Amino acid sequence: MSESLPKAADVVVVGGGVVGAAVARQTAKDGLKTVLLEAKAFGGAVSGASLACLGTHMHNIEELPILLEACALWQSLSEELGDSFEYNRSGQLRFILKPEDVAIAERWIAGERAAGLAPELLSPKEAQEVEPLLTGPIHAATWAPDSATVNPFLAVRALLADGKRAGVMAFAETPVERLLLDGDRITGVRTSRGDISAGHIVLAAGPWSARVARSIGLTVPIVARQAQCLASVRLPPSIRRVIGACESAGGVESGYTQIQQAASGQILFNTVMAPQQTPAGAEDRINEVPRRFVRDSIAMLTTLFPSLANILMLRSWVRFEGVTPDDRFMAGRLQDGLLIAAGDNGTGFTRALFLAQLISRAARAATDARDGFYNPLRFAGGKP
Amino acid sequence: MNARLLTCDVLVVGAGPAGLAAAAAARESGADVICIDLFARAGGQYTMQPAASDSPFHAAPQVRQGREAIAHCQALGVRMLLETEIFWAEPGFVIFAHQKGEAITVRAKTVVAATGGMERPIPFEGWTLPGVISAGAAQRLVKANGTRPGQNIVLAGTGPFLFAVADTFAKAEISLRAYVERQKPGIGTIDLFISHPSRLGEALGLLRSLRATGAHRYTGHGIIAALGKERVEAVRIAPLGQNGLPDKSRAFTIDNVDCLCVGHGFQPVIDFTSLLKAAHRHDDALGGWYCVTDARTQATDVAGLFAAGETAGIGGFRPARLSGRLAGLHAAQAAGRPLPHFGIDKLHRDMIQARAFAARLARLFPFPAHIADALPDHELVCRCEDVSRAQIKAAIADGASDVFSVKMWTRAGMGPCQGRVCGSGLAHLVASALGKPAAEAGYNRPHMPLRPVPLAAAEAALALADLPHGVET
């Protein structure tokens, strides 16, 4: 890209994934002069690797009102932008393999129903009516009809294009080397291509957010966690819904599965049965999927969908999620002139549009009662 | 699912001229050698072996050289695994493959990558019409399968390989309508053969073959378009203008064509060496991205991994055979076998000389990537995923900054060929739109699986790697 960087802006967003693209679009729409900086390619890190499921099911009961609004924002965005990113309200099925996990599913369902949602517990036969090729030996399943998916690449592209129409100046291949400081106030960024001064810097760089913050000695407790996925060649329509595992306590590391068929026809599938180590600095290297992961993912897919046992695998990828100590986003004001929207825990798509509004409010010194849920200072006793 | 776990000292990937030379050399050093190839018959492209026993090609010198190299490997006890596709490799080395529905995992002390070259296609108007095929595919059809690719054939593009394909047509007594070469013979050609007089006889033989095909020869001409409704019916060509693109004001049409064979050169197959994280560099005279090797040992920068032949830069048969032998000897040494006391220096000298000839020859036929600049917007660039040039332009306008981001936003290169066909054209189009060199626009980095693999075969091959060492199944 040959155009030169502006010298000053109201807002500089660091990171061009789904969160950064959504934030930049929102601040520009709200009248702020916005620059979006991406170290490599827009949506090329974990956003592009995401299975981009938008939903309320089995996230966090306390967060449900926000999630409901966050999901509704995606639906209206799809309508507004003319279905440009394959928004598909497919619904989500979470399979249960062991009888003892039924109680966990029932607790989630009760909590979500109390919030006005309509998840259900299904028998294997009922699950098969919802997902005909799911003939594997499941014990039961939960069904959340409100879940949707988007094409992660096209969603970032659409947010970026819409943001540019609102005035966002976006630059790929422009890594931020450090934050610039005047006393305690953050005043700008130094990039590989020059400095930009700004009223607000927004860290939306996923697992790289902590490193940018460290350039001024600020500790942000976000670490990188490896995530990976496999994809088949294009196939005729075979899987209709998002298929997930009903997780026992312990989240991702106790056995995580997500399977779905993209609009292209490719089946995307991943299963993590055992905790994986993410070595320091792995997010800066080219990584290959772990052998164990490939075996577990194939075994889970073909156990649940025996008729897919002979399909061809075409592709694999590894990316890195940003994870906070409590698996919840950090979003809001970190310090004078410095905002953050990072710590996706692998679920950045669902919350991206809501967080974009939250950050834009913060940049305009506006407030909303729900913003405290993601308070970025919660790990430091309220102090930066 | 049948599954086999094999162990060896030296695994050679590819059974073309370089791979066969490497396998034989390593075996002669006393190493236990396995050689894997995708095709049903060893030999690669240059020394390709015909399927039929009564093929007229059995007497051809290239076929004889291949036959002898294969027989030599068999006599030495090289274990050949043909029709075997590698889908993954781990450092150390564990190689995962499948062969006709059977999973195969190989543990090797050292590896020689002799993965060869592949054609370097450039998109042009009409390039996806049925009847338009690559020059290499045409040669394989005629030579290996005895199939005539058409009745009225035009051979077009650039480079010495077109001569080799014309030679194949001549030996099969297939006539050609036209031969279209971008370059005109000039002072450079004369200089080359003054420096390498031993190669003149071969060149004159190829020229005689081209005459024997009856082709009308158009040198200094380039393809504008393949024309036709359901399939190719005509080819439009023109003399090249100052900018190296065909001068449309002097264009004319060759009618009644049912097959257009196009070749613009080769690129190294580097998916396997990339997966093992060897260093690669870009040099147009070597076919683009190639695996960096030490010229004497053919060692890459990954301990125990050697690369030979086209993988280490396009150079043709002679450098392939010589570098294969050097790689085989040093791979065997790295696996604990003695290096011969004599002969290495001469091999090395011969290889340097053969590479020098190849490099000068390559400079006479530069890769014309800029042909893609003339591609109409509606024409496809990625034919697996039906991505047009207009879609690629739109992605760049939206902020795509390299081949990878264009791929994410258009699916160009995401299909079953995994970018092998569209990669070179796509890199050029993205680079020229962004004003970057093609090397900087990036290439399609390979990941597991290198080629589409059945789930059951992948699972079975990966499971074998968990067995204790010292086991063979």
Interface residues (C-beta under 8 A of the other chain):
Chain A: M1 S2 K40 A41 F42 G43 G44 G48 F153 L154 R157 L160 A161 K164 A170 A172 E173 S232 V233 R234 S264 I286 E288 V289 R291 V294 R295 I298 A299 L301 T302 L308 A309 N310 I311 L312 M313 L314 R315 S316 W317
Chain B: E90 L275 K277 A395 D398 G399 A400 S401 D402 F404 S405 M408 W409 R411 M414 G415 P416 Q418 L434 G435 R445 H447 M448 P449 P452 V453 P454 L455 A456 A458 E459 L462 A463 A465
